[in-house]
Amino acid sequence: MLEEPGGVNTILARFPFPFPFPFPYAQRVLLFALLLALPSQNDLERAVQEAIAAACPGRKASLDRDLTRACHAYTDAASSGKAALSGIAVSFYASLESAEPAPVAGVATVGPSSRADRAVRELFSHACRFNRVGVAAALLPGDEAVVCTLTADHQTDLAPIPGRVEEFDVVQVAGRLAPGLANPRLFVTRPTGEVEEIGLTASGGDFVTKIALRETGEHSIEVLADSAGGPQVVALRRVFAGIKPPEAPPPEVKLGKGLDGVETAIARLRASRGLPPLERDPVLDEAAEAHSREMARVKVFAHVLGTDGTPGDRLRARGYAFRTAGENIGLAEDAGGAHEAIVGSPAHLANLLDPRHRRLGLGEARGMTPEGTEGLYLTEVLAAPIVTSKDPAADVAGVVEAERRKKGLRPLQRDRTLDLVARQQVDAAAQADALKLSGDSAGLALEKVPELSSAVAELYVGGGADIVAASKNLGEPRWTRVGVGAVYAGSRQNGPGRLWVVLLYGR
């Protein structure tokens, strides 16, 4: 018997060698070379499936060729010194080879290299929240091996999208959502940094569209869908048009520590696109931190929780009146890593670059992840608060006049009597928290202003005077007069501090 450095006994007689003549030295050299060899790919795949079956009874995890290809690319790079021994480096190669939006990486070094298949049992989460797996290994100097696993909770069957195409090519995105997901949407981050939503043809859980890659460079394609936990990313694919994909991970850039580092990174990102920085808001900070804590407590990574509701619910519960609001969530080892993952998502990036937002809230909490490992939950809340006006009716009338001018229509005459009727109607609607007008508002207008032959009323509830730009009657040339009623009031349905508006058109 010959003892390996790790203390594992191996019986050499198990390996037959058909030498034509006795040559003990040659036999020993060849036997030792075999002891240093890596397990085969089949051995690695069998080992990982056996380990999953033992750790996750009843859980079936299929071998995924894209995740396996990513692990091979990583282990080859690590073996040649082109990639660090880190999960971040593994995730880089996963982003090149797979459309899974959040694969979980496991990486380890093991010696001797012949024991690589035994290492895989420790490289996946025993919380078992995955149904796809990839595995690979490669030799390192000193009779060691680097072993990689990638696991993913596969929820969307996506037709293959090539990672490299010619410039100006058109790619098709088609797939089927898993049960429990609905309303697929697609976003693309162009090489210029522009984020664009592309229309989808959807029927049931199936969806399809085509994307023209009109610029040379990297295009990031993302599919979102609605789930019980709110919108979630279900597919994310990097496509390189007219250029080669990168061969190695970029240098790992560390953000400043904690939430201050995230705030600085957001300000730099917005400045690079000509946008002003966001002002930190203590109420938004409170909402963000509370949601991060709650995600960590219940071990669920989602925008919508049964315990604290939707992002809008959390702001309304704090009496925060907002015109626009958005939320990003990330989960990683630290706040910087979570924010980098957020920026890598086109839809989340669009939130950060929304020019309407003016305020920012950040919150973090450390706890166990859904996969059973420790991580940091990061919540970013972005909003534009409602700023009240001393004369909201005048603001609304100004929007009406400006929109009529854009359409080449003559201005409407502001009618004081119609103003009074509109104010009475909007007060009644706001007090009743009703999103429709009670009674015959148009008939009341005709009664109060006998010279009118016809009238129509519209009700709007929103964050500012510009909500009336959507008025269907605003572009009608037949109207000659207008009455405006506007008031700020809270609403159980719409939240605090909303602007309620009634427009009365007449002729």
ABEGO torsion letter per residue (X at the ends): XBBBAAGBBBBAAABBBBBABBBAAAAAAAAAAAAABBBBAAAAAAAAAAAAAAABBGBBBBBBAAAAAAAAAAAAAAAAGABBBBAAAAAAAAAAABABABBBBBBBBBOBAAAAAAAAAAABBAAGBBABBBBBBBBBBGGBBBBBBBBBBBABBBBBBBABBBBGBBBBBBBBBBBGBBGBBBBBBBAAGBBBBBBBBBBEABBBBBBBBABBEBBBBBBBBBBAAEBBBABBBBBBBGBBBBABBBBBBBBBBEAAAAAAAAAAAAAAAGBBBBBBBAAAAAAAAAAAAAAAAAGBBBABBAAAEBAAAAAAAAGBBBABBBBBBBBBABAAAAAAAAAABAAAAAAAABAABABBBBBBBBBBBAAGBBBBBBBBBBBBBBBBBABAAAAAAAAAAAAAAAAGBBBBBBBAAAAAAAAAAAAAAAAAGBABBBEBAAAAAAAABAABABBBBBBBBBABAAAAAABAAAABAABABBBBBBBBBBBAAAEBGBBBBBBBBBX
